[in-house]
Amino acid sequence: KRELPYSKKLIEKYKRKNIAFAFVCLDSPKDVWKKNIADFGLTGNQYFCDLNQSRSMRAGLNINGIPHYMILNKNGDITESDDSGRPSDPMTINKIDRLLN
């Protein structure tokens, strides 16, 4: 939850760019997910996964911890996928900017 305000700042920073933000909720109750979206005023694409879908996502994308961040290029290729590339990290902006240029 600590990173959600930084996610919101990234969305605002890039709102006029050809970029999409997607948030995928794994392993949480649906009511908690909905409350977090409302509490933090998150925009972007929001997706909820039930427990079976969460297991499939974790296995298919090799997600070992939550939160997990990914950056995809315009072709849909995953360019970054780890547990450390947080929205609060200034390097995240550099990584996004490189893909946009």
MIMI-443943 format. One record per atom (N, C-alpha, C): x, z, y; atom name; residue in one letter. Coordinates in pm, whole numbers, plus 32768, in hexadecimal, padded with zeros to 4 digits. Layout:
// MIMI-443943
<pt <X, Z, Y>, CA, A>
...
END
This chain:
// MIMI-443943
<pt <8052, 8000, 7F88>, N, K>
<pt <8000, 8000, 8000>, CA, K>
<pt <8056, 8000, 807E>, C, K>
<pt <80D0, 8037, 8072>, N, R>
<pt <8128, 803C, 80E8>, CA, R>
<pt <814C, 7FB1, 811B>, C, R>
<pt <814B, 7F4E, 80C6>, N, E>
<pt <8171, 7EC7, 80EE>, CA, E>
<pt <80FE, 7E76, 8128>, C, E>
<pt <8083, 7EA3, 8115>, N, L>
<pt <8011, 7E54, 8142>, CA, L>
<pt <8010, 7E3B, 81D9>, C, L>
<pt <8032, 7E9A, 822E>, N, P>
<pt <8038, 7E7A, 82BD>, CA, P>
<pt <80A1, 7E0E, 82DC>, C, P>
<pt <810E, 7E0C, 8291>, N, Y>
<pt <8174, 7DA5, 82A5>, CA, Y>
<pt <8142, 7D1D, 8274>, C, Y>
<pt <80F3, 7D1F, 820A>, N, S>
<pt <80B6, 7CA2, 81DB>, CA, S>
<pt <805B, 7C69, 8247>, C, S>
<pt <800F, 7CC2, 8284>, N, K>
<pt <7FB5, 7C98, 82F0>, CA, K>
<pt <8004, 7C5A, 8364>, C, K>
<pt <8077, 7C94, 8386>, N, K>
<pt <80CB, 7C5E, 83F0>, CA, K>
<pt <8101, 7BD3, 83CB>, C, K>
<pt <8126, 7BC1, 834D>, N, L>
<pt <8155, 7B3D, 8321>, CA, L>
<pt <80E7, 7AD5, 832D>, C, L>
<pt <806E, 7AFA, 8306>, N, I>
<pt <7FFD, 7A9E, 8311>, CA, I>
<pt <7FEA, 7A76, 83A3>, C, I>
<pt <7FF1, 7AD5, 83FB>, N, E>
<pt <7FE1, 7AB9, 848A>, CA, E>
<pt <8052, 7A5F, 84BD>, C, E>
<pt <80CC, 7A7D, 8496>, N, K>
<pt <8140, 7A30, 84C3>, CA, K>
<pt <8135, 799D, 849C>, C, K>
<pt <8102, 7983, 8425>, N, Y>
<pt <80FF, 78FB, 83F1>, CA, Y>
<pt <8075, 78BA, 83F5>, C, Y>
<pt <8019, 78F1, 8442>, N, K>
<pt <7F8F, 78C0, 8440>, CA, K>
<pt <7F83, 782E, 846E>, C, K>
<pt <7FDE, 77FC, 84BC>, N, R>
<pt <7FD8, 7772, 84EB>, CA, R>
<pt <8033, 7714, 849C>, C, R>
<pt <8067, 7745, 842E>, N, K>
<pt <80C1, 76F7, 83D9>, CA, K>
<pt <8077, 76CD, 835A>, C, K>
<pt <80AF, 766E, 8317>, N, N>
<pt <8076, 763C, 829B>, CA, N>
<pt <80A1, 7699, 8228>, C, N>
<pt <8062, 770D, 8224>, N, I>
<pt <8087, 7773, 81C2>, CA, I>
<pt <8008, 77BE, 8198>, C, I>
<pt <8005, 77E8, 811C>, N, A>
<pt <7F94, 7836, 80E9>, CA, A>
<pt <7FC9, 78B8, 80AD>, C, A>
<pt <7F80, 7922, 80C2>, N, F>
<pt <7FA1, 79A3, 8087>, CA, F>
<pt <7F37, 79C5, 8020>, C, F>
<pt <7F64, 79EE, 7FAC>, N, A>
<pt <7F08, 7A14, 7F41>, CA, A>
<pt <7F2D, 7AA0, 7F11>, C, A>
<pt <7EC9, 7AF2, 7EFE>, N, F>
<pt <7EDB, 7B79, 7ECB>, CA, F>
<pt <7E91, 7B82, 7E47>, C, F>
<pt <7ED9, 7BAA, 7DE0>, N, V>
<pt <7E9F, 7BB5, 7D5B>, CA, V>
<pt <7EA5, 7C48, 7D32>, C, V>
<pt <7E31, 7C80, 7D18>, N, C>
<pt <7E28, 7D0C, 7CF0>, CA, C>
<pt <7E2F, 7D16, 7C58>, C, C>
<pt <7E95, 7D5D, 7C28>, N, L>
<pt <7EA4, 7D76, 7B99>, CA, L>
<pt <7E97, 7E0B, 7B7F>, C, L>
<pt <7E55, 7E2D, 7B12>, N, D>
<pt <7E54, 7EB7, 7ADF>, CA, D>
<pt <7E10, 7F1E, 7B39>, C, D>
<pt <7DB9, 7EF7, 7B92>, N, S>
<pt <7D72, 7F57, 7BE7>, CA, S>
<pt <7CDC, 7F49, 7BD4>, C, S>
<pt <7C94, 7FB4, 7BEA>, N, P>
<pt <7C01, 7FAA, 7BE7>, CA, P>
<pt <7BD1, 7F51, 7C5A>, C, P>
<pt <7B66, 7F09, 7C41>, N, K>
<pt <7B33, 7EAA, 7CA4>, CA, K>
<pt <7B0B, 7EEE, 7D27>, C, K>
<pt <7AD3, 7F65, 7D1F>, N, D>
<pt <7AA9, 7FA8, 7D9A>, CA, D>
<pt <7B22, 7FCF, 7DF1>, C, D>
<pt <7B91, 7FF4, 7DB4>, N, V>
<pt <7C0B, 8016, 7DFE>, CA, V>
<pt <7C41, 7F98, 7E42>, C, V>
<pt <7C40, 7F29, 7DFA>, N, W>
<pt <7C6D, 7EA9, 7E30>, CA, W>
<pt <7C1B, 7E84, 7EAB>, C, W>
<pt <7B97, 7E8A, 7EA0>, N, K>
<pt <7B3F, 7E67, 7F10>, CA, K>
<pt <7B57, 7EC5, 7F88>, C, K>
<pt <7B6A, 7F45, 7F6D>, N, K>
<pt <7B81, 7FA5, 7FD8>, CA, K>
<pt <7C05, 7F86, 8021>, C, K>
<pt <7C6C, 7F66, 7FD7>, N, N>
<pt <7CED, 7F46, 8017>, CA, N>
<pt <7CE3, 7ECA, 806F>, C, N>
<pt <7C9C, 7E66, 8043>, N, I>
<pt <7C8A, 7DED, 8094>, CA, I>
<pt <7C44, 7E11, 8116>, C, I>
<pt <7BDC, 7E61, 810C>, N, A>
<pt <7B90, 7E89, 8183>, CA, A>
<pt <7BE2, 7EE5, 81DD>, C, A>
<pt <7C23, 7F49, 81A3>, N, D>
<pt <7C70, 7FA9, 81F1>, CA, D>
<pt <7CE3, 7F69, 823F>, C, D>
<pt <7D23, 7F07, 8202>, N, F>
<pt <7D96, 7EC8, 8241>, CA, F>
<pt <7D71, 7E47, 828A>, C, F>
<pt <7CF2, 7E1D, 8281>, N, G>
<pt <7CC7, 7DA4, 82C5>, CA, G>
<pt <7D14, 7D29, 829A>, C, G>
<pt <7D2E, 7D20, 8219>, N, L>
<pt <7D7F, 7CB1, 81E6>, CA, L>
<pt <7D31, 7C2F, 81E4>, C, L>
<pt <7D74, 7BC7, 820E>, N, T>
<pt <7D3E, 7B41, 8200>, CA, T>
<pt <7D90, 7AFB, 8195>, C, T>
<pt <7D89, 7A79, 8190>, N, G>
<pt <7DCF, 7A33, 8126>, CA, G>
<pt <7D74, 7A2A, 80AC>, C, G>
<pt <7DAA, 79F6, 8042>, N, N>
<pt <7D5F, 79E5, 7FC7>, CA, N>
<pt <7D6D, 7A63, 7F73>, C, N>
<pt <7CFC, 7A9D, 7F4C>, N, Q>
<pt <7CF9, 7B19, 7F01>, CA, Q>
<pt <7CC3, 7AFF, 7E74>, C, Q>
<pt <7D0D, 7B2E, 7E10>, N, Y>
<pt <7CE4, 7B19, 7D85>, CA, Y>
<pt <7CED, 7B9C, 7D39>, C, Y>
<pt <7C86, 7BB8, 7CEB>, N, F>
<pt <7C83, 7C30, 7C99>, CA, F>
<pt <7C8F, 7C07, 7C07>, C, F>
<pt <7CE5, 7C4C, 7BBC>, N, C>
<pt <7CF4, 7C32, 7B2D>, CA, C>
<pt <7CC6, 7CAD, 7ADF>, C, C>
<pt <7C72, 7C97, 7A7D>, N, D>
<pt <7C4B, 7D06, 7A26>, CA, D>
<pt <7CC3, 7D27, 79CC>, C, D>
<pt <7CB5, 7D87, 7973>, N, L>
<pt <7D27, 7DB4, 7923>, CA, L>
<pt <7D5F, 7D46, 78CA>, C, L>
<pt <7D08, 7CF7, 788B>, N, N>
<pt <7D3A, 7C89, 7838>, CA, N>
<pt <7D82, 7C1F, 788B>, C, N>
<pt <7D49, 7BFC, 78FD>, N, Q>
<pt <7D8A, 7B9B, 7955>, CA, Q>
<pt <7E0E, 7BD4, 798A>, C, Q>
<pt <7E10, 7C54, 79A9>, N, S>
<pt <7E8A, 7C94, 79D9>, CA, S>
<pt <7EF9, 7C8A, 7971>, C, S>
<pt <7ED7, 7CA6, 78F3>, N, R>
<pt <7F3B, 7C9B, 7887>, CA, R>
<pt <7F6F, 7C0C, 787D>, C, R>
<pt <7F16, 7BAC, 7885>, N, S>
<pt <7F40, 7B1F, 787D>, CA, S>
<pt <7F9A, 7AF7, 78F1>, C, S>
<pt <7F76, 7B23, 796A>, N, M>
<pt <7FC7, 7B03, 79E0>, CA, M>
<pt <8052, 7B43, 79D4>, C, M>
<pt <8055, 7BC0, 79AA>, N, R>
<pt <80D6, 7C04, 799B>, CA, R>
<pt <812F, 7BBB, 7937>, C, R>
<pt <80F6, 7B97, 78C6>, N, A>
<pt <8144, 7B53, 785E>, CA, A>
<pt <816D, 7AC6, 7889>, C, A>
<pt <810F, 7A7C, 78BE>, N, G>
<pt <812A, 79F0, 78E1>, CA, G>
<pt <818A, 79DF, 7955>, C, G>
<pt <818B, 7A41, 79B0>, N, L>
<pt <81E2, 7A37, 7A26>, CA, L>
<pt <8256, 7A9A, 7A22>, C, L>
<pt <8267, 7ADD, 79B0>, N, N>
<pt <82D3, 7B3C, 799D>, CA, N>
<pt <82D4, 7BA8, 7A0B>, C, N>
<pt <825F, 7BE3, 7A21>, N, I>
<pt <8251, 7C4C, 7A85>, CA, I>
<pt <8262, 7CD2, 7A3F>, C, I>
<pt <82CA, 7D1A, 7A67>, N, N>
<pt <82E8, 7D99, 7A26>, CA, N>
<pt <82C3, 7E12, 7A79>, C, N>
<pt <82AB, 7E00, 7AFA>, N, G>
<pt <8289, 7E70, 7B50>, CA, G>
<pt <822B, 7E46, 7BBF>, C, G>
<pt <81E8, 7EA9, 7BF5>, N, I>
<pt <818B, 7E93, 7C64>, CA, I>
<pt <81BC, 7EE8, 7CD8>, C, I>
<pt <81C8, 7EB4, 7D4F>, N, P>
<pt <81A4, 7E2D, 7D77>, CA, P>
<pt <820B, 7DC6, 7D4C>, C, P>
<pt <81E0, 7D4C, 7D45>, N, H>
<pt <8235, 7CDB, 7D20>, CA, H>
<pt <8217, 7C6C, 7D83>, C, H>
<pt <827E, 7C2F, 7DB8>, N, Y>
<pt <826C, 7BC9, 7E1F>, CA, Y>
<pt <82A5, 7B45, 7DEE>, C, Y>
<pt <8261, 7ADA, 7E13>, N, M>
<pt <828E, 7A53, 7DF2>, CA, M>
<pt <8284, 79FC, 7E6D>, C, M>
<pt <82E1, 799F, 7E77>, N, I>
<pt <82D9, 7937, 7EDC>, CA, I>
<pt <82DC, 78B3, 7E92>, C, I>
<pt <827B, 785F, 7EB1>, N, L>
<pt <8273, 77DB, 7E73>, CA, L>
<pt <8289, 7772, 7EDE>, C, L>
<pt <82C5, 7703, 7EB8>, N, N>
<pt <82D7, 7697, 7F18>, CA, N>
<pt <8259, 7641, 7F1C>, C, N>
<pt <825C, 75D8, 7F6C>, N, K>
<pt <81E3, 7586, 7F7E>, CA, K>
<pt <81BA, 753C, 7EFF>, C, K>
<pt <8215, 7533, 7E9E>, N, N>
<pt <81F5, 74F3, 7E1F>, CA, N>
<pt <81BF, 7555, 7DB7>, C, N>
<pt <81B9, 75D5, 7DDD>, N, G>
<pt <8188, 763A, 7D82>, CA, G>
<pt <81F4, 7675, 7D28>, C, G>
<pt <8273, 7652, 7D41>, N, D>
<pt <82E0, 7689, 7CF3>, CA, D>
<pt <8302, 7715, 7D27>, C, D>
<pt <8317, 7771, 7CCD>, N, I>
<pt <833C, 77F9, 7CF5>, CA, I>
<pt <83CF, 77F7, 7D1F>, C, I>
<pt <83E8, 781B, 7D9E>, N, T>
<pt <8471, 781F, 7DD0>, CA, T>
<pt <84A8, 78AD, 7DD4>, C, T>
<pt <8453, 790F, 7DDB>, N, E>
<pt <8479, 799C, 7DDA>, CA, E>
<pt <8411, 79E8, 7D88>, C, E>
<pt <8441, 7A40, 7D33>, N, S>
<pt <83E5, 7A91, 7CE3>, CA, S>
<pt <842D, 7B11, 7CBB>, C, S>
<pt <8408, 7B7E, 7CFD>, N, D>
<pt <8449, 7BFD, 7CDC>, CA, D>
<pt <83F8, 7C72, 7D10>, C, D>
<pt <842C, 7CE6, 7CF6>, N, D>
<pt <83E9, 7D60, 7D21>, CA, D>
<pt <8420, 7D92, 7DA6>, C, D>
<pt <8483, 7D4B, 7DDF>, N, S>
<pt <84C4, 7D7E, 7E57>, CA, S>
<pt <84AB, 7D2B, 7ED4>, C, S>
<pt <847A, 7CB1, 7ECA>, N, G>
<pt <8466, 7C5B, 7F3F>, CA, G>
<pt <83EB, 7C82, 7F8E>, C, G>
<pt <83EF, 7CF5, 7FC5>, N, R>
<pt <837B, 7D2E, 8008>, CA, R>
<pt <8361, 7CEF, 8091>, C, R>
<pt <82E6, 7CEE, 80BF>, N, P>
<pt <82C5, 7CBA, 8143>, CA, P>
<pt <830F, 7D01, 81B5>, C, P>
<pt <8336, 7D7E, 81A2>, N, S>
<pt <837D, 7DC7, 820B>, CA, S>
<pt <8411, 7DA0, 8214>, C, S>
<pt <8444, 7D5C, 81B1>, N, D>
<pt <84D0, 7D33, 81AE>, CA, D>
<pt <84E4, 7CBA, 820A>, C, D>
<pt <853C, 7CC3, 826F>, N, P>
<pt <8552, 7C51, 82C9>, CA, P>
<pt <857E, 7BD2, 8280>, C, P>
<pt <85BC, 7BE0, 820C>, N, M>
<pt <85E5, 7B6A, 81C0>, CA, M>
<pt <856D, 7B18, 8190>, C, M>
<pt <84FB, 7B59, 8182>, N, T>
<pt <8483, 7B11, 8158>, CA, T>
<pt <845F, 7AA6, 81BE>, C, T>
<pt <8469, 7AC5, 823E>, N, I>
<pt <844E, 7A62, 82A7>, CA, I>
<pt <84B1, 79F0, 829E>, C, I>
<pt <8530, 7A0F, 8286>, N, N>
<pt <8594, 79A5, 8278>, CA, N>
<pt <8574, 7949, 8203>, C, N>
<pt <854B, 7983, 8194>, N, K>
<pt <852A, 7934, 811D>, CA, K>
<pt <84B2, 78D9, 8138>, C, K>
<pt <844D, 790E, 817B>, N, I>
<pt <83D7, 78BD, 819D>, CA, I>
<pt <83FC, 784E, 81FF>, C, I>
<pt <8448, 7872, 8267>, N, D>
<pt <8470, 780F, 82CC>, CA, D>
<pt <84C0, 779D, 828E>, C, D>
<pt <8519, 77BD, 822F>, N, R>
<pt <8567, 7754, 81EC>, CA, R>
<pt <850D, 76F0, 81A6>, C, R>
<pt <84A3, 7721, 8168>, N, L>
<pt <8448, 76C8, 8120>, CA, L>
<pt <83F1, 7675, 817F>, C, L>
<pt <83D7, 76AB, 81F5>, N, L>
<pt <8383, 7663, 8255>, CA, L>
<pt <83D1, 75F7, 82A2>, C, L>
<pt <8455, 7603, 82A4>, N, N>
<pt <84A7, 75A1, 82ED>, CA, N>
<pt <84DC, 7534, 8294>, C, N>
END
